[in-house]
Amino acid sequence: MGDAHGDERPEYDPSEPAPPTEAPPLRSTAPQSEFTSKQVAVGFLIMLVGLAITFGLPLVAA
């Protein structure tokens, strides 16, 4: 039975104190995920825009 988040976990049985042999994966974090080339390109573009705003705007305003 899953919990409120929809994760599939084995039910807890207090009469069986041994933990399950393998815990199910609950989530995937960024360092473990693979990225597509499109996602990398969009991230790089966002970084360039952020750098242009951070450093370019003060230079233009000065």
C-alpha positions as CSV (number, residue, x, y, z in Angstrom):
1,M,0.0,0.0,0.0
2,G,1.4,3.5,-0.9
3,D,1.4,6.4,1.4
4,A,-0.1,9.9,0.8
5,H,2.5,10.7,-1.8
6,G,1.8,7.7,-3.9
7,D,5.2,6.0,-3.2
8,E,5.0,2.2,-3.2
9,R,6.6,0.9,0.0
10,P,6.2,-2.5,1.7
11,E,3.8,-2.4,4.6
12,Y,5.3,-2.3,8.1
13,D,4.9,-5.5,10.0
14,P,5.8,-5.1,13.7
15,S,6.0,-8.9,14.1
16,E,8.8,-9.0,11.5
17,P,11.7,-6.9,12.8
18,A,14.0,-7.5,9.8
19,P,14.0,-4.6,7.3
20,P,13.2,-5.3,3.7
21,T,16.1,-6.5,1.6
22,E,16.0,-3.5,-0.7
23,A,14.3,-0.1,-0.2
24,P,12.3,1.1,-3.1
25,P,13.5,4.3,-4.8
26,L,11.5,7.2,-3.5
27,R,12.8,10.0,-5.6
28,S,15.5,10.9,-8.1
29,T,17.8,13.8,-7.3
30,A,19.5,16.0,-9.8
31,P,23.1,14.6,-9.6
32,Q,21.7,11.2,-10.3
33,S,19.5,12.2,-13.2
34,E,20.6,12.3,-16.8
35,F,20.1,15.5,-18.7
36,T,19.3,15.9,-22.4
37,S,21.3,18.2,-24.6
38,K,18.3,20.5,-24.9
39,Q,18.0,20.8,-21.1
40,V,21.8,21.7,-20.9
41,A,21.4,24.3,-23.6
42,V,18.4,26.0,-21.9
43,G,20.3,26.0,-18.6
44,F,23.4,27.5,-20.3
45,L,21.2,30.2,-21.9
46,I,19.6,31.1,-18.6
47,M,23.0,31.3,-17.0
48,L,24.2,33.7,-19.8
49,V,21.1,35.9,-19.4
50,G,21.7,36.0,-15.6
51,L,25.4,36.9,-16.0
52,A,24.4,39.6,-18.5
53,I,22.0,41.1,-16.1
54,T,24.3,40.8,-13.1
55,F,27.4,42.3,-14.7
56,G,26.2,44.0,-17.8
57,L,23.5,46.2,-16.3
58,P,25.8,47.8,-13.7
59,L,28.4,48.5,-16.4
60,V,25.8,50.1,-18.7
61,A,24.4,52.1,-15.8
62,A,27.8,53.4,-14.7
